[in-house]
């Protein structure tokens, strides 16, 4: 999809279409990174999301 940057105060922004937001399951908070000449927008990683599984493997009940 080709789009344009819009002015937001002293910054510039991109409007993300709702279908993109829904498909990527984005919420109010996002994670942004740069990879070379690309901007990556994704849901933030939940730092403890896999802890239960890791504990189960380390100390089986």
Secondary structure as a PSIPRED ss2 file (coil, helix, strand):
# PSIPRED VFORMAT (PSIPRED V4.0)

   1 X C   1.000  0.000  0.000
   2 X C   1.000  0.000  0.000
   3 X C   1.000  0.000  0.000
   4 X C   1.000  0.000  0.000
   5 X C   1.000  0.000  0.000
   6 X E   0.000  0.000  1.000
   7 X E   0.000  0.000  1.000
   8 X E   0.000  0.000  1.000
   9 X C   1.000  0.000  0.000
  10 X C   1.000  0.000  0.000
  11 X E   0.000  0.000  1.000
  12 X E   0.000  0.000  1.000
  13 X E   0.000  0.000  1.000
  14 X C   1.000  0.000  0.000
  15 X C   1.000  0.000  0.000
  16 X C   1.000  0.000  0.000
  17 X C   1.000  0.000  0.000
  18 X H   0.000  1.000  0.000
  19 X H   0.000  1.000  0.000
  20 X H   0.000  1.000  0.000
  21 X H   0.000  1.000  0.000
  22 X H   0.000  1.000  0.000
  23 X H   0.000  1.000  0.000
  24 X H   0.000  1.000  0.000
  25 X C   1.000  0.000  0.000
  26 X C   1.000  0.000  0.000
  27 X C   1.000  0.000  0.000
  28 X C   1.000  0.000  0.000
  29 X C   1.000  0.000  0.000
  30 X E   0.000  0.000  1.000
  31 X E   0.000  0.000  1.000
  32 X E   0.000  0.000  1.000
  33 X E   0.000  0.000  1.000
  34 X E   0.000  0.000  1.000
  35 X E   0.000  0.000  1.000
  36 X C   1.000  0.000  0.000
  37 X C   1.000  0.000  0.000
  38 X E   0.000  0.000  1.000
  39 X E   0.000  0.000  1.000
  40 X E   0.000  0.000  1.000
  41 X E   0.000  0.000  1.000
  42 X E   0.000  0.000  1.000
  43 X E   0.000  0.000  1.000
  44 X C   1.000  0.000  0.000
  45 X C   1.000  0.000  0.000
  46 X C   1.000  0.000  0.000
  47 X C   1.000  0.000  0.000
  48 X C   1.000  0.000  0.000
  49 X C   1.000  0.000  0.000
  50 X C   1.000  0.000  0.000
  51 X H   0.000  1.000  0.000
  52 X H   0.000  1.000  0.000
  53 X H   0.000  1.000  0.000
  54 X H   0.000  1.000  0.000
  55 X H   0.000  1.000  0.000
  56 X H   0.000  1.000  0.000
  57 X H   0.000  1.000  0.000
  58 X H   0.000  1.000  0.000
  59 X C   1.000  0.000  0.000
  60 X C   1.000  0.000  0.000
  61 X C   1.000  0.000  0.000
